[in-house]
Amino acid sequence: MTAYGYFLASEEFGPADLLAQAKAAEEAGFDVLAISDHYHPWNDEQGESPFVWSVIGALSQVCSLPVTTLVTCPTVRMHPALNAQAAATSAVLTGGRFRFGVGTGEALNEHVLGDVWPAADLRLEMLEEAVDIMRQLFTGKQITHRGQHYTVENARLYTRPDEPPPIYISGFGPRAAAFAGRIGDGFITMIPDGELIGEFRKAGGVGKPVVGGLKVCWGTDRDRAVKTVRRLWPNMCLPGELGQILPTPSHFEQACELVTEDMIRDDIVCGDDVEEHVKAVRAYADAEFDEVYVNQIGPDQQGFFDFYRDTVLPRLRSNA
């Protein structure tokens, strides 16, 4: 049975708002939480980007829902050994309800220390080595590692959960899906594509969870909701690899000048038509996703939670 979760957008909201949304999501009947891990927002209008590990620590104290990072890049901005420590502590604080979603990242967040942004093939190599290092550290043993991309010297995690947090791998194409099946404990993708999930399963993903999600903009005025998306999240309509290679919010703002309101109407659920919301979310369940996360764009969070509590979640769970 598919679990329905709320996606906390660190790019748009500060820590206090994210904690309030987590509590509201639990009260509204959502099953799970996800949270983005960014250094920068996609554009200045979004305007936030708190340190995800501090927020997860606070989340563990205000609600009881499982938490997944969607997603952390554990390869450039922070060394895998530090990411392993952060993930292990998060798993302890949440009582084992933390899942570590990882991916190859975006230049937007990972170039900030002045490192060269690697090509896609190299990023996959780095991610595989990083995952191996983190899994070794989750055992609690002291490790030394001298690999192609990383060095670890006499490192040991003393604070860690009874069971290591599962590592879910993010991917958006057949090759990445197969990569996730080979090295991941689960697969994260934002496209409800059965063929992509098939690639994941064939490469070793049988029995492993598949996780995805979407953004919506609930509101009683559909045109106003479209304008809200155009103001805050036009980057969702950018094609190809732009999301991985553009280095600053201002570059995204320049590219998003090409995004029109009609493009948003075609691609993103806006307004209060319950059938549209149910259909969009159910597409993930129909594609055999184990978890699907929904994020509400804009300020009317409580209206969204009331709408989903009263109309959307009951419909999804009844298959009506």
Salt bridges, closest charged atoms under 4 A:
GLU11 OE2 - HIS38 NE2 3.24
ASP31 OD2 - ARG317 NH2 3.05
ASP37 OD1 - ARG77 NH1 3.72
GLU45 OE2 - ARG231 NH1 2.87
GLU110 OE2 - ARG77 NH2 3.07
ASP121 OD1 - ARG175 NH1 2.56
GLU125 OE1 - HIS149 NE2 3.25
GLU128 OE2 - ARG182 NH1 2.71
GLU129 OE2 - HIS145 NE2 2.81
GLU153 OE1 - ARG146 NH2 2.70
ASP185 OD2 - ARG135 NH2 3.10
GLU199 OE2 - LYS202 NZ 3.32
ASP221 OD2 - ARG224 NH2 3.85
ASP223 OD1 - ARG265 NH2 3.41
GLU261 OE2 - LYS227 NZ 3.13
GLU261 OE1 - ARG265 NH2 3.73
ASP262 OD1 - ARG265 NH1 3.14
GLU275 OE1 - ARG315 NH2 3.09
GLU291 OE2 - ARG99 NH1 3.11
ASP306 OD1 - ARG309 NH1 3.14
ASP310 OD1 - ARG309 NE 2.83
